[in-house]
Amino acid sequence: MAEPAHSGEIRDTRLADALSERYLSYALSTIMSRSLPDVRDGLKPVHRRLLHAMRQLKLDPKSGYKKCARVVGDVMGKYHPHGDMAIYDAMVRLSQDFAVRYPLVDGQGNFGNIDGDNAAAMRYTEARLTPVAMALLEAIDQDTVDFRPTYDGEEEEPTVLPANFPNLLANGAAGIAVGMATSIPPHNVGELCDALKHLIKFPSASIEKLAEFVPGPDFPTGGVLVEARDAIIEAYRTGRGGFRVRAKWEVENLGRGTYQIVVTEIPYQVQKSKLIEKIAELINNKKLPILEDVRDESAEDIRIVLEPRTGKVEPEMLMEQLFRLTDLENRFPLNMNVLNADNTPGVLNLREVLRAYLDHRMVVLERKSRFRLEQIERRLEVLGGMLIAYLNLDEVIRIIREEDHPKQVMMETFKLTDVQAEAILNMRLRQLRRLEEMEIRTENDALEAEKAQLNALLGDEALRWQSITDEINAIKENFGPKTELGRRRTEIGDAPVAVVVPLEALIEREPITVVCSDMGWVRAIKGHMDAAQIEALKFKEGDKGRFAIPAQTTDKLLVFATNGRFYTLGCDKLPGGRGNGEPLRLMVDLPNDADIVDMFVHEAGRRLVVAADSGHGFIVPEDDVLAQTKNGKQVLNVSGDVEATVCVPVPDGADSVAVIGTNRKILVFSMEEMPELGRGKGVILQRYKKGGGAVLRDVKAFKLDEGLSYPFGSGWRTETDLLRWQGKRAGSGALAPRGFPISNRFR
């Protein structure tokens, strides 16, 4: 079998070495040739090649448009050997005024929209350069930047653009390389110009001072910057951080106490259609019950209408919820990882980025001045030869007519250079008139003056910085805040203050009846049920009803158990009324050896009396028993065989407490004798005879002057003469009156 043919050298190499070498090459290529922008012109290679190719096609702002397919073809064929869609997508983005703060491409046709719709195919769209792009390309043909061969060696492309516009910070950049990424938000060019001029005067200016000129990003879609000032300064100091941006909104009053909220600007890089879909989804899932509807009434301007369910909800509260749950508040990261003039990646701070731009403009100015000087020198040489010809016109004519080698003779006769002699021989007869000689002398004098100015400029650094300052002033004049393009769009706001949104504002308020069976199965039935409806309820076989509590979906349900713990449930999270519900032990961590003592709706500000069968108890504020976890909150400490048995509310104005044990003895004492605790064992409320087996059965707080009420037959009886039962706390009390319920309860 013949050996496979091969060409070139074959080397034995470890796979790990081969992989690392090739991966390193790929990583460097990605970093330098694809993903990271150059700090000088703020462009990646594909963008730079696009602008250069469009300039070669003479697509300046004053010319007509040309098909994007023509541009993409030129870029791909001459400069950028990658996919046409990658090039076209980059071109589309440079034209989108909602994606780029200062568009570099002026597109004609469908170039996509803020809803996320794609642009039309490149054969349908047309484009040309914008004035901003022309500023980036300004003087590129005056030896201001280096050129390098293209990938096939047939053309040349610029390594960087002259960039008479601070594009890196003005338009921002984003990219992901191998092991690193960049994310730079757009800024206002007028503010950047002010910071650049200050840095020229004070090269060691602090970040804090520069941040006074550049207070934060200026996004093309506007919005409100709500990042704290200290955080912004720290981000600019380190080159890493982030900026929180919120949508801009306003309230439109509809009369009769109703209103609607209109969102007019949304955060940068948020697709409007997806944002509205997210809000609608939250409404449908009842995660935003305070919001009734969302509508998109946008035309050229954004107009998203938010309709609240009721006019009683504060607009600020509604928007805080939307900011928390949707992209109406978004965070744009800052990571100023860029390539410097030596093609080395690194994270720069604000001052370093501005300084790198100024240094680049200084190099461009010096190279442009030297290029112009060379042009002037060549022209002065030609003009000098012409002036000699005018002074010796008859002899020049004779030499041209009679000599076989007039060029050589003229060079020897008048001490001319080769360039001068060639210029004289190429003169037309019409140039021999007197007026032409005067124009040449005038041009010669003007060029001499310009030459002197350029030499002075190159010899004086202060003059060069003044020239750069004048260029920056021109940038601000052309693209600054006085123009429609340059006015600040993103409002600088204050850092948001945390707004406490009450639970009832987030949950749709509906009446329910919470039903709990004797075996602990819980369900929530819609509406408030009457006695007959409650009586008709069905339960699992062997089970029966125990609690039927009228409530609202916005309420919190408190459960007090025999282990002395309080458990908290949101009424909106209870299972529905179909079936038998769910076991309470699946909703909270209620131990198997513990049972429910009481269940009721939480009432803020109320106080409770909790007690154990040992006779110990105390008063606890109801707000202090709310639990944040399924494990509940320990309030009444019990141990051994002791169990919590009582949890009753304290009515307003109550001044006395009645206690009864299983020995049917009642003790009435002043409420002042009961302590108010957050947690503990409590104090002895009623003392029982050792070995008698009696335990505390019930407690009631009441007003002494209104008497003590208890069930009697089918109604109630009230004892007003309580002297025989009154005593001090921890006493044993006296026997209950005849007819007192055999359950030994006051209710």
Order of alpha helices (4+ residues) and beta strands (2+ residues): alpha-alpha-beta-alpha-alpha-beta-beta-alpha-beta-beta-alpha-beta-beta-alpha-alpha-beta-alpha-beta-beta-beta-alpha-beta-beta-alpha-beta-beta-beta-alpha-alpha-alpha-alpha-alpha-alpha-beta-alpha-beta-beta-alpha-beta-beta-beta-beta-alpha-beta-beta-beta-beta-beta-beta-beta-beta-beta-beta-beta-beta
